[in-house]
Amino acid sequence: MNIINPTLTTDSLSIHPRGFDSLLPVAIVFTNEDTSKETIIPSSDSRYISNELVLDLLTDGFSEGERYTFEVLQNTTLIFRGKAFVTEFTDINYSINNQEFQIDIDTDSNELKVYE
């Protein structure tokens, strides 16, 4: 799963493609999982870092909390398929429950008992 930050103008998408020709343009087709609306975004730049192909794309049109499937195409050839989630949080500090389900220790009547 890739993370797209909607607060940035341009974000990077790292993928492991099936094949890649640096001379051909790359287009990314995003499909919103809730509305099934397709959006085609051309990659503004592409480069290899280690074994990953890094694609730069414009992120103005993405909203917080949306989920997408995406396909990376060169001409009509599919070179990658994946999923993306739109959030300003990184995958390191993102919590799906947003701290809503924490136990209040002061009012918790269940004690933890350890027997040895």
C-alpha positions in Angstrom: 0.0 0.0 0.0 1.3 3.4 -1.0 0.6 6.6 1.0 -0.2 9.8 -0.9 0.0 13.1 1.0 -2.8 15.5 -0.1 -1.1 18.5 1.5 1.8 18.3 -0.9 1.7 19.7 -4.5 3.9 16.8 -5.8 4.3 13.4 -4.1 6.4 10.4 -5.0 5.1 6.9 -5.7 7.7 4.1 -5.4 7.0 0.9 -7.3 8.6 -2.3 -8.5 7.5 -2.5 -12.2 7.2 -5.6 -14.4 9.2 -3.7 -17.1 10.1 -0.2 -17.8 11.4 1.7 -20.8 12.8 5.1 -19.8 12.1 6.5 -23.3 8.3 6.0 -23.0 6.0 8.3 -21.0 4.3 6.9 -17.9 0.6 7.4 -17.0 -1.0 6.4 -13.7 -4.7 5.5 -13.7 -6.2 6.0 -10.2 -9.6 4.5 -9.4 -11.5 5.7 -6.3 -12.6 2.6 -4.4 -15.8 4.3 -3.1 -17.0 6.1 -6.3 -15.3 4.0 -9.0 -14.3 7.2 -10.7 -11.1 7.0 -12.8 -8.5 9.7 -12.9 -5.5 9.6 -15.2 -2.4 11.4 -13.9 0.7 11.6 -16.1 4.0 11.2 -14.2 6.0 14.5 -14.2 9.3 12.7 -13.6 10.6 9.1 -13.2 13.8 7.8 -11.8 15.3 4.6 -10.3 16.5 4.6 -6.7 18.0 1.3 -5.7 15.6 -1.3 -7.3 12.5 1.0 -7.1 11.0 3.1 -9.8 10.0 6.4 -8.3 7.3 8.4 -10.0 6.5 12.0 -9.2 2.9 13.0 -9.6 0.7 16.0 -8.9 -1.5 15.4 -5.8 -4.1 18.3 -6.2 -7.4 16.4 -6.5 -6.8 13.9 -3.7 -8.7 14.3 -0.4 -7.9 13.0 3.0 -9.1 9.4 3.8 -9.7 8.3 0.2 -8.6 4.9 -1.0 -7.6 4.1 -4.5 -6.4 1.3 -6.7 -4.0 2.3 -9.4 -2.4 1.0 -12.5 0.9 2.3 -14.0 0.9 2.2 -17.8 3.5 2.8 -20.5 1.4 3.4 -23.7 -1.1 0.6 -23.3 1.2 -1.8 -21.4 0.5 -2.4 -17.7 3.7 -2.3 -15.7 2.3 -2.2 -12.2 -0.9 -2.4 -10.2 -1.3 -1.4 -6.6 -3.3 0.4 -3.8 -3.0 3.8 -2.4 -4.4 5.6 0.7 -4.5 9.4 1.0 -3.4 10.8 4.3 -1.1 13.5 5.6 0.3 11.0 8.1 3.2 8.8 7.3 2.9 5.0 7.6 5.0 5.2 10.7 2.7 7.4 12.8 -0.7 6.7 11.4 -3.3 5.0 13.6 -6.5 3.7 12.1 -8.5 4.3 15.2 -7.1 7.8 15.8 -6.7 7.2 19.5 -10.5 6.7 20.0 -10.3 3.3 21.7 -7.9 3.9 24.6 -8.6 2.4 28.0 -8.9 4.9 30.8 -6.7 3.3 33.5 -8.2 5.5 36.3 -11.7 4.1 35.9 -10.8 0.6 34.8 -12.0 -1.9 37.4 -10.3 -4.9 35.9 -7.0 -5.6 37.5 -4.4 -7.6 35.9 -3.4 -10.6 38.1 -0.3 -12.6 37.3 0.1 -16.0 39.0 3.4 -17.7 39.1 
